[in-house]
Amino acid sequence: MNDLKLFRVADGKATEIPGAAVALERQLQTLVERNMNAMLGIRFLASEYGTGSRHRGRIDSLGLDEYGNPVIIEYKRSNGRAVITQALSYLSWLRDHRHEFENLVKERLGDEAAGTVDWSNPRLVCIAGDFTSHDAHALEEIGRRIDLVSYRDFGGGLLALQLLASVTGSATPLRTSNTSAGASAPSSGAEGGGSTVKSVRQFYNESPQSLRDLYADLDARLISHADVQKEFQLHYVAYRRIKNVATVRLQPRSHTLVVRLAVDPDTVELVEGFARDVRKIGCLGTGPLELRIRSQEDLVRATDLVRRSVESR
């Protein structure tokens, strides 16, 4: 199923560089764990994590993704058929040990990260040399949030990752009491201020048709790019390839789409009311550049930045 090819071009002639699996499964795991944030947009928590006497296993890697979702990562050096079943078997452990997982996040990443753990849709990432078309089709029937990621080692320090299939699962707006207390609520200048934080679906339902149409146009621009996946998180809509490329929130009262992009703010002319650097600002969404889109004119201005965000990942 993996048809990724790499060529070396010299003097106008293309020569294919053959790809292969790494020599050992553990070698693949170690490489990803050391570079997990750069490769997958996931913060590394633990390796070979024991699941106790009931589940009787060891999770290859545990992590926390860009949206605060718990992540189980499993690896196979070559064919990935068994890795999907193995990852699913650990999901029940994760759901039964939320407090233990949050303590692990607190220990490794600090109180702030532990306070943003989102249990609405835990994620499984299965990494292998290849998957079959049957594996991809099976994901739709499983009904869990799963990514199938294939890899190729081209030698000479070249490693390629490809998102072959992804399903978003069925998110349920469920958080622990710890998370509810620690989650970042909108600031006084944001929509829905107060003790109750509304979901993105509620904001969409409250939005006028003109804002829904504006969002539909932005959505079309994002998902028109190859392999961009759309996922409904609790507070925003997330768009990603292997790593996130954008998050979008709707603010009906101000008729605004708040968009976070994976674009370096230092490379952008920041315009007050349209674009700002949010690297040091605690607010919902992921990405260092925030855009506020209120009209079709704003959307046109944002188009090149959206493209840059998608291509950067």
N, C-alpha and C positions, 0 to 999 in steps of 0.2 A: 504493500500500500504506500510505502514511502518512496516517492519518485524524485526526491531532492538530488540535484546534480550540481557539482561545482567544477568550474573550468578555470584553467590558467591561460590567460591570453597574452601572447607575445608575438610581435610583428604581424598582427592581424590574424594569427592562427590560434584556434582554441583547442586546448588539450584537456580532456577530462581528468580530474583528480579522483581516483577511486576512494570511496568511503568504506569504512568497516566498523564493526563493533569494537569496543575497548577490550583489552585482554581479559580483565576480571571485572565481575559485577561490583565488587567492593571499590575498585578503582573509579568506576563511574559515580558511585555514591559519594565517595570522598571529594571528588572534583566538584560535584553539584553542591554539596554541603558547604564547601569553602567559598563558593561563589553564588549562593542561592539568591541573594537579593539582586545581584546583577543579571543573573540568567532568568529568574522566574518572577522577580518582584515579590519574593517571600522572605521574611525574616526568619533565620534559622534559630530553632529552639533546642533540639536534642537529636541525638543519633542512637539507633538501636535501643529504643525506649521500651522497657519491659511492661507488659500488660497484665501481669499477675497470674494467679493460679486458674482463674475462671476462663480467661481468653487465651492463655497459654501461647504467647507469641512475643515478638519484638518488632515494633514499628520501625521501619528503616529510618525515616526522618519525620520530625514534627516541626511545624512552622506556623507563622501567622502572616496572612497575606496583606496586601495594600489596603484592603477594606476591613481589616480586623477579623476576618474569618479564620477559624482554626483549619489547618491543612495537614493532611496525612500524605506523605510522598513515599511511593514504593518503586523499586527499580528492578529491571531484568536486563541482562546484558544483550540478549537477542530477542526471541519472540516474546511478546508481552501478554499472551493469553492468560497465564496464571496470575499475573500481577494484578489484574482487575479484581479477581475473586479475593485475593489476599488483602487488598486495600479495603474492600467492602467489609471483610470480616473484622477489621479494626474499627470500623465506624461505630459499632455498638459500644465498644469500649470507650470511645471518645465521648459519646452522648452520656454514658454512665459516670464519667469522671470529669465533669466540668470544673469542679472546684480544684481538683488536682492540676488540670491543664492551666487554669487561671493563675494558680500559684507558681507554675513553671514560667509562665509569661512574666509574672511579677519579678521572679528571681533573675531571669535572663535579660528582660527588656525594660523593667521598671514599672512603677505604679501607673503611670499614664497609659502605657500600652495595655496593661491588665484591665484598666477601666474601660477600654474600647472593644473588648472581645465581643464579637457578634455571633450568636449561636443560631441565627435564623437559617443558615444554609452552609454547614461545614463542607469543606472542599477536599476532594481526592485528586491527587496528581499521580498518574502512572507513567513512568519513563522507561522506554525500552527501545531496542534496536529497530523493531518494526511491530506493527499491528495489522490484523487482517480487516477486510471490509466487514466481516461478521462481528468483530469486536466493536467497530464503530456503530453498527446498527443496533447492537445489544444495549448500548448506552441509553437509547430512547426508552427501552422497556424497563431498565433498572430504576429510573426515576430519581437518581441521586446526582449531585453536582460533581461531575467527573471530567477531567482533562486527560486526553491521551497525547503524550508528547514523545515523538520519536527523535533519535539523535543519530548523527554520523560523525565519526572521527576521521578527518581527512589527513591527519598527520601534520607535522610541521607547526603544531600549535593551533590548528584549525579544527574547531568543533561546531557543528551546526545543530540547532534545535528547531523542530517543526511541530506546530500544534496541528495534529491530524484530525482530531474530533473533540468536541466539547459540548456538554449539555449543562444547562443551568440548574436542573433539579427543581424541586418544589419548595421555595423559601417559605418559612413560617415566621411571622414577626415575634419570635420568642427570645427573650434575653433573661439572664439571671438577675437577681436583685442587685448583685454587685455591679453588673454592667449598666443597669438602668440608672444607678446612682452616679456612676462615673462617666457615662457617655457625654460627649460634647453636645450641648444643646445650642440651638441658634442664639446668636448674640442679640442684644436688645434692638439692634438695627435690622435683624433678619425676620423673615416671616415666621409666624407661629411662636413668638416669644412667650415665656411663661414656663410653667412646670411641665406641660405636656408637649412632647415633640411629635409632630405629625409625620406620617409616612409619605413617601413620594407619591404613592397612589392616591392618597387623600388630597394632596396638593394638586395633582393632575385633575381629579374630579371637580375641584373647586375653581379651576382655571377657566377663563373665558375662552371661547372658540378661537379667537385671534392668537392667544398664547399657545394653545394646543397646535394650531397650524404652524406657528413659528417653530415649536419643538419638533413637529413632524418633518419640517424642512432640514433642521439640524440633524435629526436622527438619520434621515436619508443620506446626508453627506457622510456621516460616520460609518454606517454599515455598508456603504457602496464600496469601501475599500476591502480587498480580499482578506478573509479570515478574521475580521473584526467581530467579536461576540458581544451581544448585549445582555446584561443581567440586571434585574431589579433588586437592588439592595434596599435596606429599610428606609434610608433617608435620601437616596439618590439613585439615578440610573447609571450603571457603570458600563463602560465600553472598553474592551481589552483584546489584545492578541494573546501572546503568552503573558505579557505584562500589561498593566492598564494604559490606555491612551487618553481617556477622558472620563469625567463624571459630570452629570447634569442634574441640577435641582431646579424645580419650578417655584417661582414666587408670584402667586396670583395677584396679590394686592399691589405690587409694584410693576406688574406685567414684565417680569424679568426671568430669563434663563441664566442661572449661575453655572458657569462651565469651568471646570478645572482641567488643565492640559499638562502633558508631560513635555513642556517647553521651558528652557532656561530663561527666566525673566530678564537676565542681563543681556540677552540677545534681542529683546523686544523694546520698541518705543512704548513706554507705559503712558497711557492716556487716562486722566482722571475720569472716573465714571464708567470706563470701558475695560481697561486692563490694569491689573495690579499684581505685585509680587506678594505671595502669601506664605513664603517659606517660614516666616516667624510669627504667623498668625494661626491660632487654633480655630479652625472652622471645618465644617463638614465637607467631605469630598477628598480626592487625592490628586496630586499634581501641584507643582510650584507656581504655575501661572493661572490666575483667575480672570475670566472674561464675564462681563455682564451684557447680555444680548437682549435688547428690548424691541428691535425692529428688524426688517429685512435689510436695511442699510448696515446695521451692526453685524448681521449674519454674513453679509458679503465681506465686511472687514475681517471677520474671524476665519474665513474660509482657508486662507493660506496657513494660519496658525494651526487649524485643525489638521490640515495635511501634514504639516511638520511634526505634529505630535504623533500621528499614526505612523509616519515613516521612521521616526526615531526609535520605535519599538519593533 
